[in-house]
Amino acid sequence: MTETGPNWPIDETFPEPIVETRRSVSLVWLIPLVAALIGGWLALRAISAQGPTITITFDNAEGLEAGQTKIKYKNVEVGQVETIKLSEDLSDVIATAKLVKGSEPYLTESTRFWVVRARVAAGEVYGLETLFSGAFIALDPVPKGKASRKFIALKKPPIVTTGAPGRQFILRTPTLQSLDVGSPVYYHQIRVGQVVGYDLDEEGQEVNVKIFVDAPHHQRVRKNTRFWDAGGLGVSVTTAGVDIKAESFISLMIGGVAFETPTSLEASEPAEDGDIFRLYPNQQATMERTYTKKEYYILYFDGSVRGLAPGAPVELRGMKVGQVMDIRLEFHSQDGEFRVPVLIEVEPDRIDMVGGPPANGNKTLEKLVEKGLRAQLKTANLLTGQLLVDLVFLSDAPPAKILHSGRYAQLPTVPTPLEEITGKLAGMLDRIEKLPIEEIADNLRDTVQGTSQLVNSQQFSEAARSLKEVTRESQALMHTMNRDITPSLSKTLEQVRSTLATVEQGLERNSPFQQQLNALLQELTTASRSIRLLADYLERHPEALLRGK
């Protein structure tokens, strides 16, 4: 025993400690492990909740702010611009944006972006809400196509977005005329669509005008529907007076397209999306029937063709069967003469075959040429001097056939009636000059007794025969003029007299038409000036539409 006090005994021996090793994990380490798991789960959740990151290239950053500008679709926020920077060559602005999750399937090469601002275009006002909320980027998603994350923004908002109810059609025309993007499309003077774009065809010969007709009016477009340019002011003088046509004031200022389906016995199917139609210059041109089968022939004329131009009609019995396509001048060095080749286009379907099987165009034409069919130039208008090609039947025409030596078959031609008359008069004058008139007069003055000898002389007999022939040709010439020239000239003069009387009546100083025309021009001038001032003011102050001037 040991003592701890002065009187206690001291024990110099110590107990040995017992060391035990624990194999279980301490509860202290569970806390950071759970925290790490929760943090990782939150990070994965945050990453999985984020949408795709895209880049949009703009030509300038007007109205865009990093961290502020929203991306919207149908006024629903689907993303936001995060950063804005210049491109390496400083020509463009590149904006990086983050979209919401689930937008990946709609980001394709056809997806479009553009900046929405307040603007006035085609007689309408767009983007007024941006006057208070600021500009934003609009999205037009297109699910079909190859996926993409880089886009180039449109400089102008598209007229029609993807999924808009309606159908798109293509109109082909030689020139764009007065149309532009946003020009209205009318049906019975009701606006049912608009022009959404235009470009040249592959050959560069015609313009393809793309239009969009809103639902449900797109169902009114059929396979046989006719479209025409409704822009501008159409004025025509008829026997009933002066007719002025215009679809609307907007189409008068910015152009437009109108369409109508003609009434026929055959039912027409509805037009499909992307169908191609011909754009006619005016409504009157749509009434003419169109034909797909065309045949080309070449005509050679030796005389003057002044007044004949491409587009001049080719007529048969007063009915149009084709038109002139091209005119040239050729010099043949072998004989030293000039010839004028004229290329014509004939539509054989304009002639209905009755009482027989369908005719073969070439064989039928060859038979007609054998019966006297010839091509001849005739005056179409005495006031303007315009000519046309007339296919006439001449019973006394010399035999001729269609020549197939060149690229185009050659039809035989005959001189114009005026050229025939001129040639006959020249021949008559030549024969008169050859008569021995002086010698006959001398013999008559010498002696009366020699009259019988003179009458029996060979020279007098030849002169008498020549005079008889000249008299016969003069009678034939007068008959030709009375038959061909005089009726046509009388009819033309009567038409000119009636037209001039109508125009003179309409253009009198105090006539109703003169007063209405002056009033219309004054109103158009005033309206144009007002619209120009309004458009200029709204372009500088678009907020005036809501707040006032």
C-alpha positions, 0 to 999 in steps of 0.5 A, a space after each residue: 500500500 502506498 500513501 498519498 499523504 504524509 502518513 499514507 504508504 506509497 505504492 510505486 506500481 501503475 496499471 497498464 492501459 488497455 488500447 482497443 482499435 475501432 473499425 467503424 467510421 466515425 459519424 463526424 465524416 458523414 456530414 461532409 459526405 452528405 453535403 457533397 452528395 447534395 451539392 452534386 445533385 443540385 449541380 446536376 439538377 441545375 445543369 440539366 435544367 439549363 437550355 442550349 446556348 446559341 449565338 446570333 449574328 446581327 449587323 448592329 446591336 441597336 436595342 440589344 443589352 447583355 443580360 436584359 434583352 429577352 428572346 420571345 416566341 408568341 410573347 412568351 419568354 424563351 431565353 435571354 441574351 448573355 453577352 454581346 461582342 464584335 466579330 473579329 473583322 468588326 463587321 457584325 455583332 455576335 450575341 450569345 444567348 441562353 434558351 430554356 430547356 426543351 427548345 433543342 428540337 426547334 433549333 434547326 438551320 431554318 429557324 429564324 431570329 430578328 429584332 422587334 422594334 416599333 415600325 410602320 410598313 405597308 400601311 400597318 404599324 408593328 411592335 408598339 409594345 416595344 415603346 415601353 418594354 424595349 426591343 426584344 428578339 423574336 423566334 420563329 422555330 422550325 422543327 424540320 431540318 438539321 440541328 444548329 446552334 449558330 444563326 444569322 438574324 434577319 434584317 427585317 421581320 418576316 411577313 409570315 411565320 412558320 405555322 401561320 394558317 394559310 398557303 403560299 403560292 408562286 406567281 411568275 411574271 416577266 417583271 416585278 412591276 410595282 410589287 414589293 414585300 408586304 404588298 397586299 393580295 385582294 379577293 373581291 377588294 378584300 385583303 386576304 394575304 400579302 407578298 412575302 418575297 421575290 427572286 429570279 428563276 434559274 434562267 434569270 428570265 422571269 421573276 418568281 413572286 411569293 405570296 401568302 393567302 391567309 386561312 380560310 381564304 386560301 381555299 378560294 384559290 383553285 387550279 384555274 385561278 387567275 392572278 393579276 397586278 392590281 397596283 396603280 390606276 387603270 384608265 380605259 376609254 370605251 363606247 360607254 365612257 371612261 372607266 377608272 379602276 383601282 383596288 384600293 388606295 393602298 394598292 394605288 400607293 404600294 401596289 398589290 395583287 388580286 385574284 379571281 376564279 373564272 366560272 366554267 363548266 369544269 370543276 377545278 381542284 383546290 390549289 396546293 401549297 407552292 403551286 405556280 401561277 401566271 401573273 397577268 398585267 391587268 384583269 382584262 388580260 386574265 380573260 384571254 385563254 391560255 394554251 400550252 402547245 406552241 409552234 414556231 414558223 419563220 416568214 421572209 418579207 422583202 418590203 418594209 416592216 415598219 410598224 411591226 414589233 415583237 408581240 404583234 398579233 398573228 390573225 386568221 380570219 380576224 381571230 388571234 392565233 399567235 404573236 410575233 416573237 422576233 424580227 431581224 434584218 438580213 443581207 444576202 451577199 450573193 444577190 445583194 438584197 435585203 430580207 427581213 425574217 420574222 419569227 411567229 408563234 402559233 397556238 394551234 389549239 385556238 382552232 377547234 377541229 369540227 367534224 373530224 379526228 384531231 388534226 396533225 399541226 404540220 400536215 394540216 398546215 401543209 394542206 392549207 398552204 396548198 389551198 392558198 394560205 399565205 402570210 401577209 402584213 396588214 395595218 392594225 391601226 391607222 393612227 399609230 401605223 402598227 402592223 400585224 401578220 394576217 394569214 389569208 387564203 388567196 385563190 390565185 396565189 402561185 403554188 408554194 410549199 412549207 420549207 423545212 430547211 432551217 431551224 424553223 419551218 418557213 411559211 410562204 408570204 405575199 406582199 401587202 395590198 399597198 405594195 401590190 397596188 404600187 407595183 401595178 401602178 408602176 407597171 402601168 406607167 412603164 407601159 404608157 411610157 413605151 407607147 408611140 404617142 408622138 409618132 401617132 400624133 404626127 401621122 394624124 396631123 400629116 394626113 387624114 387619108 393615112 388614118 386607115 393605113 395608120 389604123 391598120 398599122 402594126 404599131 397602132 394595133 400594139 398600142 390598142 392592145 396595150 391600152 386594152 390591157 392597161 384598162 383591164 388592169 385598172 379595172 382589176 385594181 379598182 375592184 381590188 381596192 373596192 373589195 379589200 381596202 375601201 371597206 377596211 378603211 371605211 370601218 377604221 375611219 368610222 371607229 376613229 371618228 367614234 373614238 375621237 368623239 368619245 374622247 372629245 366629249 370626255 375631255 371638254 373643259 366642263 365635262 363631268 369626267 374632266 371635273 372628276 379627274 381634276 378632283 381625283 388628282 388633287 385628292 391623290 396629291 394631298 393624300 400622298 403628301 399627308 402619307 409621306 409626312 405621316 410616315 416620316 414623322 412616325 419613323 422619327 417618333 413611333 411613340 406618337 401612335 400611343 401618346 399623340 403628337 
